[in-house]
Amino acid sequence: MTYNRKLHDKEYLARPEVKVHIKEYTKEYLKRPEVKVRKKNYNKSLKMVQYRKEYYRRPEVKARNKTRQSTPEERVKQKKYRQENPEIFARGYERHRAKYPKRTWAARVIASHQQRGFKVRFSVASLTKNVAFVDTCPVCGKHIEWLYKHSQDFRGPGLACPSLDRRFRDSVLTLKNTQLMCFQCNVGKSSGTIEEYIQHCKNVAIRHP
């Protein structure tokens, strides 16, 4: 009987104790600082960047990721990952927000209004397209800070952050009955109309020239 190296290796690697040993060694190996640096540099190489772009653009990969992410098990898994790794998720979100500030804002606005019970009749893409060339508040002319910092009291940059105003206080939101303005004007307008808020500002200016 001849010695078959491939068959021997296959049988050896199938042993439970060998599997445990390989798993523990791999876990320890990947934690080494020099391995982490080497792996990080390799992932940042031009070869890997181009490969990832081409790979994730494949139709079958897009379809598989979309199907996998829509399952309840995957949603629970993603939620658990975000809860266990808030720093990693926050860094990734900030990188995406810096690259696509208006799209990120549109997604947050739609999700926020839906959570409060509003019916939103426009998509993230359509809202992003609607505010694509808006960089100043249409009410006061203030420059809108799309990369605003999150603050609890909305002082400083928070007052100039973008805010979606409901023109007629409807519970169903469309692109026609909403408008973009700075947070300060939206808070000042409150539940009134834009005409009432402008008149209020004129009254304040007359009283305090």
C-alpha positions as CSV (number, residue, x, y, z in Angstrom):
1,M,0.0,0.0,0.0
2,T,1.5,3.3,-1.0
3,Y,1.6,6.3,1.3
4,N,-0.9,9.0,0.4
5,R,0.3,12.3,1.9
6,K,-2.9,14.2,0.9
7,L,-5.2,11.6,2.5
8,H,-3.0,11.5,5.6
9,D,-3.2,15.3,6.0
10,K,-6.9,15.3,5.4
11,E,-7.5,12.7,8.1
12,Y,-5.1,14.5,10.5
13,L,-6.8,17.8,10.1
14,A,-10.2,16.3,10.6
15,R,-9.3,15.2,14.2
16,P,-11.2,17.3,16.8
17,E,-8.1,17.9,19.0
18,V,-6.2,19.2,15.9
19,K,-9.1,21.5,15.0
20,V,-9.1,23.0,18.5
21,H,-5.3,23.5,18.4
22,I,-5.4,25.2,15.0
23,K,-8.2,27.5,16.2
24,E,-6.4,28.5,19.3
25,Y,-3.1,29.0,17.5
26,T,-4.7,31.1,14.8
27,K,-6.5,33.3,17.4
28,E,-3.2,33.8,19.3
29,Y,-1.3,34.5,16.0
30,L,-3.7,37.2,14.8
31,K,-3.3,39.0,18.1
32,R,0.4,39.5,17.6
33,P,1.3,43.3,17.1
34,E,3.5,42.6,14.1
35,V,0.8,40.4,12.4
36,K,-1.8,43.1,12.9
37,V,0.5,45.8,11.3
38,R,1.3,43.5,8.4
39,K,-2.3,42.6,7.9
40,K,-3.4,46.3,8.1
41,N,-0.8,47.3,5.5
42,Y,-1.8,44.5,3.2
43,N,-5.5,45.4,3.3
44,K,-4.5,49.0,2.5
45,S,-2.4,48.0,-0.5
46,L,-3.6,49.1,-4.0
47,K,-4.0,45.5,-5.0
48,M,-6.5,44.8,-2.2
49,V,-8.4,48.1,-2.6
50,Q,-9.0,47.4,-6.3
51,Y,-10.0,43.8,-5.6
52,R,-12.6,44.8,-3.0
53,K,-14.1,47.4,-5.4
54,E,-14.4,44.9,-8.2
55,Y,-15.6,42.1,-5.9
56,Y,-18.4,44.1,-4.2
57,R,-19.6,45.4,-7.6
58,R,-20.4,42.0,-8.9
59,P,-24.2,41.4,-9.3
60,E,-24.2,38.1,-7.6
61,V,-22.3,39.5,-4.6
62,K,-24.7,42.5,-4.3
63,A,-27.7,40.1,-4.5
64,R,-26.2,37.8,-1.9
65,N,-25.4,40.6,0.6
66,K,-28.8,42.2,0.1
67,T,-30.5,38.8,0.8
68,R,-28.3,38.1,3.8
69,Q,-28.7,41.5,5.4
70,S,-32.5,41.3,5.1
71,T,-32.9,38.2,7.3
72,P,-34.0,38.5,10.9
73,E,-30.9,36.6,12.1
74,E,-28.5,38.9,10.3
75,R,-30.3,42.0,11.7
76,V,-29.9,40.6,15.3
77,K,-26.3,39.8,14.6
78,Q,-25.6,43.3,13.2
79,K,-27.4,44.9,16.2
80,K,-25.3,42.8,18.6
81,Y,-22.1,43.8,16.8
82,R,-23.0,47.5,17.0
83,Q,-23.7,47.2,20.8
84,E,-20.5,45.3,21.4
85,N,-18.2,47.5,19.2
86,P,-19.6,51.1,19.5
87,E,-16.1,52.6,18.8
88,I,-15.6,50.7,15.6
89,F,-19.2,51.5,14.4
90,A,-18.8,55.2,15.3
91,R,-15.5,55.5,13.4
92,G,-17.0,53.9,10.3
93,Y,-20.1,56.1,10.5
94,E,-18.0,59.3,10.8
95,R,-15.9,58.3,7.8
96,H,-19.1,57.6,5.8
97,R,-20.6,60.9,7.0
98,A,-17.5,62.9,6.0
99,K,-17.6,61.4,2.5
100,Y,-21.4,61.7,2.0
101,P,-22.7,64.3,4.5
102,K,-26.0,65.1,2.8
103,R,-26.9,61.5,2.1
104,T,-26.1,60.6,5.7
105,W,-28.3,63.4,7.0
106,A,-31.2,62.4,4.7
107,A,-31.0,58.8,6.0
108,R,-31.0,60.0,9.7
109,V,-33.9,62.5,9.1
110,I,-36.1,59.9,7.4
111,A,-35.4,57.3,10.1
112,S,-36.0,59.8,12.9
113,H,-39.4,60.9,11.5
114,Q,-40.5,57.3,10.9
115,Q,-39.7,56.4,14.5
116,R,-41.9,59.3,15.6
117,G,-44.8,58.0,13.6
118,F,-44.7,60.1,10.5
119,K,-45.3,58.6,7.1
120,V,-42.5,59.5,4.7
121,R,-43.3,59.5,1.0
122,F,-39.8,60.1,-0.3
123,S,-36.6,58.0,-0.4
124,V,-33.1,58.8,0.9
125,A,-31.9,59.2,-2.7
126,S,-34.7,61.7,-3.6
127,L,-34.2,63.8,-0.5
128,T,-30.4,63.8,-1.1
129,K,-31.0,65.0,-4.6
130,N,-33.4,67.7,-3.4
131,V,-30.8,69.3,-1.1
132,A,-27.8,68.6,-3.3
133,F,-27.1,72.3,-4.1
134,V,-28.5,73.8,-0.8
135,D,-25.7,75.1,1.4
136,T,-27.4,78.2,2.9
137,C,-30.6,78.5,5.0
138,P,-33.4,79.9,2.8
139,V,-34.8,81.8,5.7
140,C,-31.8,83.6,7.3
141,G,-29.1,83.0,4.7
142,K,-26.8,81.3,7.3
143,H,-24.3,78.8,5.9
144,I,-25.5,75.3,6.8
145,E,-23.0,73.1,8.6
146,W,-23.5,69.7,7.0
147,L,-20.6,68.2,9.1
148,Y,-22.0,69.6,12.3
149,K,-20.9,68.2,15.7
150,H,-23.5,66.5,17.8
151,S,-24.2,68.4,20.9
152,Q,-26.8,68.1,23.6
153,D,-27.6,71.8,23.9
154,F,-27.3,72.6,20.2
155,R,-24.9,75.5,20.9
156,G,-22.3,76.6,18.5
157,P,-22.3,74.5,15.3
158,G,-25.6,72.8,16.3
159,L,-27.6,76.0,15.5
160,A,-26.4,75.9,11.9
161,C,-27.0,72.2,11.3
162,P,-29.5,71.2,8.7
163,S,-33.1,70.6,9.8
164,L,-36.2,69.4,7.9
165,D,-39.2,71.6,8.4
166,R,-42.8,70.5,7.9
167,R,-44.5,73.4,6.2
168,F,-48.1,72.5,7.1
169,R,-47.7,70.3,10.1
170,D,-48.9,67.2,8.1
171,S,-48.3,63.7,9.4
172,V,-47.5,62.6,5.9
173,L,-44.2,64.0,4.6
174,T,-43.5,64.7,0.9
175,L,-40.9,66.7,-0.9
176,K,-43.6,69.4,-1.5
177,N,-44.7,69.9,2.1
178,T,-41.2,69.9,3.6
179,Q,-38.2,72.2,3.3
180,L,-34.7,72.5,4.5
181,M,-33.6,75.2,6.9
182,C,-31.1,75.7,9.6
183,F,-31.9,74.2,13.0
184,Q,-32.1,77.7,14.7
185,C,-34.8,78.9,12.3
186,N,-36.8,75.6,12.5
187,V,-36.8,75.9,16.3
188,G,-37.8,79.5,16.2
189,K,-40.6,78.8,13.7
190,S,-41.9,76.0,15.9
191,S,-45.5,75.1,14.9
192,G,-46.2,78.3,13.1
193,T,-45.9,79.1,9.4
194,I,-42.9,80.6,7.8
195,E,-44.7,83.8,7.2
196,E,-45.6,84.1,10.9
197,Y,-42.0,83.5,11.9
198,I,-40.7,86.1,9.4
199,Q,-43.2,88.6,10.8
200,H,-42.1,87.8,14.3
201,C,-38.5,88.4,13.4
202,K,-39.4,91.8,11.9
203,N,-41.3,92.7,15.1
204,V,-38.2,91.9,17.2
205,A,-36.0,93.9,14.8
206,I,-38.3,97.0,15.1
207,R,-38.4,96.7,18.9
208,H,-34.6,96.3,19.2
209,P,-33.2,98.4,16.3
